[in-house]
Amino acid sequence: MPPKKEHIDRIYTTGAAGYPGCEHIEADENGNKDFSKVIERAKELNPPTQIEEGKIVGGFAHGQVFALADKVVEAVKNGAIKKFFVMAGCDGRMKSRDYYTEFAEKLPEDTVILTAGCAKYRYNKLELGDIGGIPRILDAGQCNDSYSLALIALKLKEIFELEDVNELPIAYNIAWYEQKAVIVLLALLYLGVKNIHLGPTLPGFLSENVANVLIESFGIGGIGTVDEDIEMFMAR
Ligand code: SF4
């Protein structure tokens, strides 16, 4: 991302990273890097100020969710939880990403969001409550923790003795931005997950042919309006 002009004299790079106008810290012949310039510059600047307060609940990687498995399974069996929504992935500055805040807000109260990565910052401060003590946002952590979400899906498949991961009451409405999110998507496709929806736009680097394969073989789709999408997901 090109930095704003007013920040460029406060951005330093090192290693493989670099940007015109940002000072680059090189290692000396022994591989040591001298970061004293960065420290001096930081000392000249005003300290950060608190801009908000409150608390959010996190820590629902697979170990913790497996510990709650009995509760979760019971809630699915007795209908207290109708559907899980994997709303993992990235965040970005585009206004169109407000879609994910509105989507989380409007989801029926018998649904639970499984999240990991930056996408959660669009909705993790909403008061979505809990279902019998299970928070309606189960946050596994950062994007690499999508691994946990995959394990949770596979565990549920095992517990419910299903043949296919797609038989689970799980919908995938994923926000993407960076290449890493694409790798996560490939992992989900490898696991056979179908009908994943990506937004706010489909990746522009997909050629028409590749996009067609993803759509025809895996049912990949984009997003529409929040109301239409919730209706579409809940009908599946
Ligand atoms: S790939 Fe980058 S933007 Fe996306 S969830 Fe991970 S850290 Fe956030």
py3Dmol code that shows the C-alpha trace and the ligand (Angstrom):
import py3Dmol

protein = """\
ATOM      1  CA  MET A   1       0.000   0.000   0.000  1.00  0.00           C
ATOM      2  CA  PRO A   2       1.502   3.374  -0.901  1.00  0.00           C
ATOM      3  CA  PRO A   3       1.970   5.247   2.408  1.00  0.00           C
ATOM      4  CA  LYS A   4       0.441   8.699   2.816  1.00  0.00           C
ATOM      5  CA  LYS A   5       2.895  11.611   2.358  1.00  0.00           C
ATOM      6  CA  GLU A   6       2.469  12.683   6.000  1.00  0.00           C
ATOM      7  CA  HIS A   7       3.622   9.250   7.248  1.00  0.00           C
ATOM      8  CA  ILE A   8       6.525   8.530   4.938  1.00  0.00           C
ATOM      9  CA  ASP A   9       9.222  10.090   7.162  1.00  0.00           C
ATOM     10  CA  ARG A  10       8.107   7.750   9.954  1.00  0.00           C
ATOM     11  CA  ILE A  11       8.255   4.528   7.977  1.00  0.00           C
ATOM     12  CA  TYR A  12      11.382   2.414   7.917  1.00  0.00           C
ATOM     13  CA  THR A  13      11.846  -0.822   6.031  1.00  0.00           C
ATOM     14  CA  THR A  14      14.233  -3.726   6.309  1.00  0.00           C
ATOM     15  CA  GLY A  15      14.856  -7.103   4.731  1.00  0.00           C
ATOM     16  CA  ALA A  16      12.951  -7.737   1.535  1.00  0.00           C
ATOM     17  CA  ALA A  17      10.486  -4.901   2.194  1.00  0.00           C
ATOM     18  CA  GLY A  18      11.041  -1.438   0.788  1.00  0.00           C
ATOM     19  CA  TYR A  19       9.281   1.594  -0.599  1.00  0.00           C
ATOM     20  CA  PRO A  20      10.602   4.711  -2.382  1.00  0.00           C
ATOM     21  CA  GLY A  21      11.009   7.483   0.191  1.00  0.00           C
ATOM     22  CA  CYS A  22      11.087   5.139   3.224  1.00  0.00           C
ATOM     23  CA  GLU A  23      14.470   4.757   4.893  1.00  0.00           C
ATOM     24  CA  HIS A  24      15.843   1.229   4.595  1.00  0.00           C
ATOM     25  CA  ILE A  25      17.778  -0.374   7.465  1.00  0.00           C
ATOM     26  CA  GLU A  26      20.514  -2.621   6.089  1.00  0.00           C
ATOM     27  CA  ALA A  27      22.356  -5.287   8.057  1.00  0.00           C
ATOM     28  CA  ASP A  28      26.110  -4.767   8.555  1.00  0.00           C
ATOM     29  CA  GLU A  29      28.692  -7.333   7.453  1.00  0.00           C
ATOM     30  CA  ASN A  30      27.914  -9.390  10.600  1.00  0.00           C
ATOM     31  CA  GLY A  31      24.190  -9.410   9.939  1.00  0.00           C
ATOM     32  CA  ASN A  32      23.410  -6.921  12.746  1.00  0.00           C
ATOM     33  CA  LYS A  33      20.878  -4.183  12.160  1.00  0.00           C
ATOM     34  CA  ASP A  34      21.060  -0.799  13.848  1.00  0.00           C
ATOM     35  CA  PHE A  35      17.553   0.406  14.663  1.00  0.00           C
ATOM     36  CA  SER A  36      18.664   3.429  16.722  1.00  0.00           C
ATOM     37  CA  LYS A  37      17.358   5.870  14.062  1.00  0.00           C
ATOM     38  CA  VAL A  38      13.896   4.319  14.388  1.00  0.00           C
ATOM     39  CA  ILE A  39      14.039   4.645  18.175  1.00  0.00           C
ATOM     40  CA  GLU A  40      15.228   8.277  18.002  1.00  0.00           C
ATOM     41  CA  ARG A  41      12.434   9.150  15.543  1.00  0.00           C
ATOM     42  CA  ALA A  42       9.847   7.448  17.756  1.00  0.00           C
ATOM     43  CA  LYS A  43      11.022   9.476  20.761  1.00  0.00           C
ATOM     44  CA  GLU A  44      10.431  12.732  18.856  1.00  0.00           C
ATOM     45  CA  LEU A  45       6.791  11.860  18.234  1.00  0.00           C
ATOM     46  CA  ASN A  46       3.773  12.137  20.501  1.00  0.00           C
ATOM     47  CA  PRO A  47       2.879   8.932  22.314  1.00  0.00           C
ATOM     48  CA  PRO A  48      -0.254   7.130  21.122  1.00  0.00           C
ATOM     49  CA  THR A  49      -3.483   8.147  22.846  1.00  0.00           C
ATOM     50  CA  GLN A  50      -6.291   5.833  23.784  1.00  0.00           C
ATOM     51  CA  ILE A  51      -9.176   6.201  21.364  1.00  0.00           C
ATOM     52  CA  GLU A  52     -11.676   3.751  22.805  1.00  0.00           C
ATOM     53  CA  GLU A  53     -12.226   1.270  25.593  1.00  0.00           C
ATOM     54  CA  GLY A  54     -14.206  -1.896  26.198  1.00  0.00           C
ATOM     55  CA  LYS A  55     -13.610  -5.590  25.896  1.00  0.00           C
ATOM     56  CA  ILE A  56     -14.054  -8.285  23.321  1.00  0.00           C
ATOM     57  CA  VAL A  57     -14.028 -12.049  23.760  1.00  0.00           C
ATOM     58  CA  GLY A  58     -11.452 -14.082  21.840  1.00  0.00           C
ATOM     59  CA  GLY A  59      -9.471 -17.269  22.143  1.00  0.00           C
ATOM     60  CA  PHE A  60     -11.826 -19.705  20.438  1.00  0.00           C
ATOM     61  CA  ALA A  61      -9.247 -21.723  18.551  1.00  0.00           C
ATOM     62  CA  HIS A  62     -10.054 -25.394  18.001  1.00  0.00           C
ATOM     63  CA  GLY A  63      -8.840 -26.545  21.449  1.00  0.00           C
ATOM     64  CA  GLN A  64     -11.323 -24.273  23.212  1.00  0.00           C
ATOM     65  CA  VAL A  65     -14.174 -25.075  20.825  1.00  0.00           C
ATOM     66  CA  PHE A  66     -13.494 -28.825  21.209  1.00  0.00           C
ATOM     67  CA  ALA A  67     -13.733 -28.277  24.984  1.00  0.00           C
ATOM     68  CA  LEU A  68     -17.212 -26.809  24.357  1.00  0.00           C
ATOM     69  CA  ALA A  69     -18.053 -29.543  21.822  1.00  0.00           C
ATOM     70  CA  ASP A  70     -20.796 -31.174  23.938  1.00  0.00           C
ATOM     71  CA  LYS A  71     -22.533 -27.820  24.409  1.00  0.00           C
ATOM     72  CA  VAL A  72     -22.159 -26.919  20.733  1.00  0.00           C
ATOM     73  CA  VAL A  73     -23.433 -30.292  19.506  1.00  0.00           C
ATOM     74  CA  GLU A  74     -26.384 -30.156  21.901  1.00  0.00           C
ATOM     75  CA  ALA A  75     -27.239 -26.638  20.706  1.00  0.00           C
ATOM     76  CA  VAL A  76     -27.172 -27.821  17.074  1.00  0.00           C
ATOM     77  CA  LYS A  77     -29.273 -30.899  17.869  1.00  0.00           C
ATOM     78  CA  ASN A  78     -31.937 -29.012  19.788  1.00  0.00           C
ATOM     79  CA  GLY A  79     -32.089 -26.277  17.136  1.00  0.00           C
ATOM     80  CA  ALA A  80     -30.702 -23.481  19.336  1.00  0.00           C
ATOM     81  CA  ILE A  81     -27.959 -23.076  16.721  1.00  0.00           C
ATOM     82  CA  LYS A  82     -29.343 -23.297  13.176  1.00  0.00           C
ATOM     83  CA  LYS A  83     -26.249 -22.346  11.268  1.00  0.00           C
ATOM     84  CA  PHE A  84     -22.598 -21.372  11.585  1.00  0.00           C
ATOM     85  CA  PHE A  85     -21.221 -18.616   9.375  1.00  0.00           C
ATOM     86  CA  VAL A  86     -17.521 -18.631   8.628  1.00  0.00           C
ATOM     87  CA  MET A  87     -16.843 -14.907   8.243  1.00  0.00           C
ATOM     88  CA  ALA A  88     -13.082 -15.054   8.266  1.00  0.00           C
ATOM     89  CA  GLY A  89     -10.595 -13.281   6.048  1.00  0.00           C
ATOM     90  CA  CYS A  90      -9.292  -9.785   5.549  1.00  0.00           C
ATOM     91  CA  ASP A  91     -10.327  -6.222   6.176  1.00  0.00           C
ATOM     92  CA  GLY A  92      -9.570  -3.113   4.158  1.00  0.00           C
ATOM     93  CA  ARG A  93     -10.511   0.549   4.003  1.00  0.00           C
ATOM     94  CA  MET A  94     -13.166   0.321   1.309  1.00  0.00           C
ATOM     95  CA  LYS A  95     -16.614   1.508   2.319  1.00  0.00           C
ATOM     96  CA  SER A  96     -18.041  -1.601   0.654  1.00  0.00           C
ATOM     97  CA  ARG A  97     -16.675  -3.649   3.581  1.00  0.00           C
ATOM     98  CA  ASP A  98     -19.438  -2.172   5.774  1.00  0.00           C
ATOM     99  CA  TYR A  99     -21.387  -5.032   4.203  1.00  0.00           C
ATOM    100  CA  TYR A 100     -19.815  -7.368   6.785  1.00  0.00           C
ATOM    101  CA  THR A 101     -20.900  -5.220   9.742  1.00  0.00           C
ATOM    102  CA  GLU A 102     -24.459  -5.116   8.449  1.00  0.00           C
ATOM    103  CA  PHE A 103     -24.388  -8.836   7.611  1.00  0.00           C
ATOM    104  CA  ALA A 104     -23.292  -9.747  11.173  1.00  0.00           C
ATOM    105  CA  GLU A 105     -25.884  -7.387  12.663  1.00  0.00           C
ATOM    106  CA  LYS A 106     -28.731  -8.811  10.607  1.00  0.00           C
ATOM    107  CA  LEU A 107     -27.924 -12.516  11.002  1.00  0.00           C
ATOM    108  CA  PRO A 108     -30.724 -14.410  12.783  1.00  0.00           C
ATOM    109  CA  GLU A 109     -30.153 -14.865  16.516  1.00  0.00           C
ATOM    110  CA  ASP A 110     -29.836 -18.634  16.172  1.00  0.00           C
ATOM    111  CA  THR A 111     -26.632 -18.355  14.161  1.00  0.00           C
ATOM    112  CA  VAL A 112     -22.999 -18.317  15.280  1.00  0.00           C
ATOM    113  CA  ILE A 113     -20.119 -16.600  13.482  1.00  0.00           C
ATOM    114  CA  LEU A 114     -16.805 -18.440  13.253  1.00  0.00           C
ATOM    115  CA  THR A 115     -14.047 -15.964  12.512  1.00  0.00           C
ATOM    116  CA  ALA A 116     -10.300 -15.552  12.178  1.00  0.00           C
ATOM    117  CA  GLY A 117      -8.261 -12.777  10.617  1.00  0.00           C
ATOM    118  CA  CYS A 118      -8.864  -9.057  10.191  1.00  0.00           C
ATOM    119  CA  ALA A 119     -12.412  -9.343   8.822  1.00  0.00           C
ATOM    120  CA  LYS A 120     -13.682  -9.558  12.403  1.00  0.00           C
ATOM    121  CA  TYR A 121     -12.833  -5.915  13.079  1.00  0.00           C
ATOM    122  CA  ARG A 122     -15.949  -5.077  11.085  1.00  0.00           C
ATOM    123  CA  TYR A 123     -18.232  -6.686  13.665  1.00  0.00           C
ATOM    124  CA  ASN A 124     -16.423  -7.995  16.757  1.00  0.00           C
ATOM    125  CA  LYS A 125     -17.540  -5.040  18.874  1.00  0.00           C
ATOM    126  CA  LEU A 126     -21.223  -5.626  18.159  1.00  0.00           C
ATOM    127  CA  GLU A 127     -23.319  -6.901  21.038  1.00  0.00           C
ATOM    128  CA  LEU A 128     -24.436 -10.135  19.433  1.00  0.00           C
ATOM    129  CA  GLY A 129     -24.888 -11.994  22.720  1.00  0.00           C
ATOM    130  CA  ASP A 130     -24.617 -15.727  23.231  1.00  0.00           C
ATOM    131  CA  ILE A 131     -26.569 -18.940  22.729  1.00  0.00           C
ATOM    132  CA  GLY A 132     -26.728 -20.873  25.991  1.00  0.00           C
ATOM    133  CA  GLY A 133     -23.336 -19.513  27.003  1.00  0.00           C
ATOM    134  CA  ILE A 134     -21.744 -19.990  23.556  1.00  0.00           C
ATOM    135  CA  PRO A 135     -20.727 -16.528  22.264  1.00  0.00           C
ATOM    136  CA  ARG A 136     -22.294 -15.722  18.882  1.00  0.00           C
ATOM    137  CA  ILE A 137     -18.870 -14.682  17.625  1.00  0.00           C
ATOM    138  CA  LEU A 138     -16.285 -17.421  18.084  1.00  0.00           C
ATOM    139  CA  ASP A 139     -12.979 -15.774  17.272  1.00  0.00           C
ATOM    140  CA  ALA A 140     -10.141 -18.237  16.610  1.00  0.00           C
ATOM    141  CA  GLY A 141      -7.507 -15.495  16.240  1.00  0.00           C
ATOM    142  CA  GLN A 142      -5.594 -14.211  13.241  1.00  0.00           C
ATOM    143  CA  CYS A 143      -5.790 -15.402   9.661  1.00  0.00           C
ATOM    144  CA  ASN A 144      -3.378 -18.319  10.093  1.00  0.00           C
ATOM    145  CA  ASP A 145      -5.828 -19.610  12.691  1.00  0.00           C
ATOM    146  CA  SER A 146      -8.225 -20.366   9.833  1.00  0.00           C
ATOM    147  CA  TYR A 147      -6.575 -23.739  10.366  1.00  0.00           C
ATOM    148  CA  SER A 148      -8.587 -23.923  13.614  1.00  0.00           C
ATOM    149  CA  LEU A 149     -11.810 -23.196  11.749  1.00  0.00           C
ATOM    150  CA  ALA A 150     -11.063 -26.044   9.325  1.00  0.00           C
ATOM    151  CA  LEU A 151     -10.401 -28.398  12.270  1.00  0.00           C
ATOM    152  CA  ILE A 152     -13.678 -27.334  13.902  1.00  0.00           C
ATOM    153  CA  ALA A 153     -15.567 -28.113  10.675  1.00  0.00           C
ATOM    154  CA  LEU A 154     -13.859 -31.506  10.361  1.00  0.00           C
ATOM    155  CA  LYS A 155     -14.568 -32.306  14.035  1.00  0.00           C
ATOM    156  CA  LEU A 156     -18.257 -31.464  13.593  1.00  0.00           C
ATOM    157  CA  LYS A 157     -18.324 -33.673  10.483  1.00  0.00           C
ATOM    158  CA  GLU A 158     -16.872 -36.518  12.572  1.00  0.00           C
ATOM    159  CA  ILE A 159     -19.267 -35.975  15.509  1.00  0.00           C
ATOM    160  CA  PHE A 160     -22.326 -35.850  13.256  1.00  0.00           C
ATOM    161  CA  GLU A 161     -20.992 -38.849  11.285  1.00  0.00           C
ATOM    162  CA  LEU A 162     -21.350 -37.092   7.945  1.00  0.00           C
ATOM    163  CA  GLU A 163     -19.788 -38.216   4.664  1.00  0.00           C
ATOM    164  CA  ASP A 164     -19.256 -34.758   3.289  1.00  0.00           C
ATOM    165  CA  VAL A 165     -18.147 -31.540   4.989  1.00  0.00           C
ATOM    166  CA  ASN A 166     -20.753 -29.713   2.876  1.00  0.00           C
ATOM    167  CA  GLU A 167     -23.572 -31.451   4.753  1.00  0.00           C
ATOM    168  CA  LEU A 168     -22.717 -29.411   7.856  1.00  0.00           C
ATOM    169  CA  PRO A 169     -24.865 -26.379   8.705  1.00  0.00           C
ATOM    170  CA  ILE A 170     -21.963 -24.074   7.878  1.00  0.00           C
ATOM    171  CA  ALA A 171     -22.025 -21.211   5.381  1.00  0.00           C
ATOM    172  CA  TYR A 172     -18.888 -19.438   4.166  1.00  0.00           C
ATOM    173  CA  ASN A 173     -19.018 -15.695   3.590  1.00  0.00           C
ATOM    174  CA  ILE A 174     -15.387 -14.721   3.417  1.00  0.00           C
ATOM    175  CA  ALA A 175     -13.779 -11.312   2.988  1.00  0.00           C
ATOM    176  CA  TRP A 176     -10.510 -11.355   1.090  1.00  0.00           C
ATOM    177  CA  TYR A 177      -7.776  -8.835   0.398  1.00  0.00           C
ATOM    178  CA  GLU A 178      -4.296 -10.330   0.563  1.00  0.00           C
ATOM    179  CA  GLN A 179      -2.654 -13.288  -1.115  1.00  0.00           C
ATOM    180  CA  LYS A 180      -2.675 -15.195   2.165  1.00  0.00           C
ATOM    181  CA  ALA A 181      -6.452 -15.212   2.101  1.00  0.00           C
ATOM    182  CA  VAL A 182      -6.200 -16.843  -1.324  1.00  0.00           C
ATOM    183  CA  ILE A 183      -4.026 -19.607   0.154  1.00  0.00           C
ATOM    184  CA  VAL A 184      -6.640 -20.130   2.893  1.00  0.00           C
ATOM    185  CA  LEU A 185      -9.265 -20.372   0.159  1.00  0.00           C
ATOM    186  CA  LEU A 186      -7.201 -22.995  -1.689  1.00  0.00           C
ATOM    187  CA  ALA A 187      -6.947 -25.018   1.546  1.00  0.00           C
ATOM    188  CA  LEU A 188     -10.734 -24.917   1.935  1.00  0.00           C
ATOM    189  CA  LEU A 189     -11.168 -26.041  -1.689  1.00  0.00           C
ATOM    190  CA  TYR A 190      -8.717 -28.885  -1.050  1.00  0.00           C
ATOM    191  CA  LEU A 191     -10.922 -29.985   1.869  1.00  0.00           C
ATOM    192  CA  GLY A 192     -13.826 -30.108  -0.580  1.00  0.00           C
ATOM    193  CA  VAL A 193     -15.736 -27.122   0.807  1.00  0.00           C
ATOM    194  CA  LYS A 194     -18.218 -25.840  -1.758  1.00  0.00           C
ATOM    195  CA  ASN A 195     -20.343 -22.725  -2.220  1.00  0.00           C
ATOM    196  CA  ILE A 196     -17.905 -20.314  -0.610  1.00  0.00           C
ATOM    197  CA  HIS A 197     -18.821 -16.679  -1.168  1.00  0.00           C
ATOM    198  CA  LEU A 198     -16.056 -14.101  -1.492  1.00  0.00           C
ATOM    199  CA  GLY A 199     -16.250 -10.365  -1.233  1.00  0.00           C
ATOM    200  CA  PRO A 200     -16.399  -7.481  -1.418  1.00  0.00           C
ATOM    201  CA  THR A 201     -15.342  -8.283  -5.007  1.00  0.00           C
ATOM    202  CA  LEU A 202     -14.051 -11.429  -6.655  1.00  0.00           C
ATOM    203  CA  PRO A 203     -10.249 -11.350  -7.019  1.00  0.00           C
ATOM    204  CA  GLY A 204      -9.370  -9.391 -10.173  1.00  0.00           C
ATOM    205  CA  PHE A 205      -6.382 -11.637 -10.930  1.00  0.00           C
ATOM    206  CA  LEU A 206      -8.611 -14.611 -11.699  1.00  0.00           C
ATOM    207  CA  SER A 207      -8.661 -15.143 -15.432  1.00  0.00           C
ATOM    208  CA  GLU A 208     -12.051 -15.853 -16.944  1.00  0.00           C
ATOM    209  CA  ASN A 209     -11.175 -19.539 -17.338  1.00  0.00           C
ATOM    210  CA  VAL A 210      -9.998 -19.976 -13.744  1.00  0.00           C
ATOM    211  CA  ALA A 211     -13.014 -18.067 -12.434  1.00  0.00           C
ATOM    212  CA  ASN A 212     -15.279 -20.366 -14.456  1.00  0.00           C
ATOM    213  CA  VAL A 213     -13.630 -23.506 -13.033  1.00  0.00           C
ATOM    214  CA  LEU A 214     -14.057 -22.163  -9.498  1.00  0.00           C
ATOM    215  CA  ILE A 215     -17.675 -21.291 -10.139  1.00  0.00           C
ATOM    216  CA  GLU A 216     -18.590 -24.512 -11.953  1.00  0.00           C
ATOM    217  CA  SER A 217     -16.620 -27.014  -9.835  1.00  0.00           C
ATOM    218  CA  PHE A 218     -16.766 -25.358  -6.417  1.00  0.00           C
ATOM    219  CA  GLY A 219     -19.796 -23.103  -6.567  1.00  0.00           C
ATOM    220  CA  ILE A 220     -17.711 -20.044  -5.629  1.00  0.00           C
ATOM    221  CA  GLY A 221     -19.785 -16.891  -5.676  1.00  0.00           C
ATOM    222  CA  GLY A 222     -19.565 -13.206  -4.898  1.00  0.00           C
ATOM    223  CA  ILE A 223     -21.756 -11.150  -2.596  1.00  0.00           C
ATOM    224  CA  GLY A 224     -24.936  -9.193  -3.263  1.00  0.00           C
ATOM    225  CA  THR A 225     -27.024  -7.209  -0.826  1.00  0.00           C
ATOM    226  CA  VAL A 226     -27.014  -8.207   2.843  1.00  0.00           C
ATOM    227  CA  ASP A 227     -30.726  -9.088   2.942  1.00  0.00           C
ATOM    228  CA  GLU A 228     -30.634 -11.183  -0.223  1.00  0.00           C
ATOM    229  CA  ASP A 229     -27.471 -12.966   0.859  1.00  0.00           C
ATOM    230  CA  ILE A 230     -28.783 -13.844   4.326  1.00  0.00           C
ATOM    231  CA  GLU A 231     -31.926 -15.233   2.755  1.00  0.00           C
ATOM    232  CA  MET A 232     -29.862 -17.246   0.256  1.00  0.00           C
ATOM    233  CA  PHE A 233     -27.542 -18.666   2.931  1.00  0.00           C
ATOM    234  CA  MET A 234     -30.348 -19.522   5.358  1.00  0.00           C
ATOM    235  CA  ALA A 235     -32.309 -21.323   2.610  1.00  0.00           C
ATOM    236  CA  ARG A 236     -29.435 -23.760   1.963  1.00  0.00           C
TER     237      ARG A 236
END
"""
ligand_1 = """\
8
SF4
S -4.003 -11.855 5.083
Fe -3.490 -9.831 5.974
S -5.392 -8.578 5.831
Fe -5.906 -10.750 5.509
S -6.539 -11.490 7.521
Fe -4.351 -11.967 7.288
S -3.268 -10.207 8.185
Fe -5.394 -9.580 7.829
"""
view = py3Dmol.view(width=600, height=400)
view.addModel(protein, "pdb")
view.setStyle({"model": 0}, {"cartoon": {"style": "trace"}})
view.addModel(ligand_1, "xyz")
view.setStyle({"model": 1}, {"stick": {}})
view.zoomTo()
view.show()
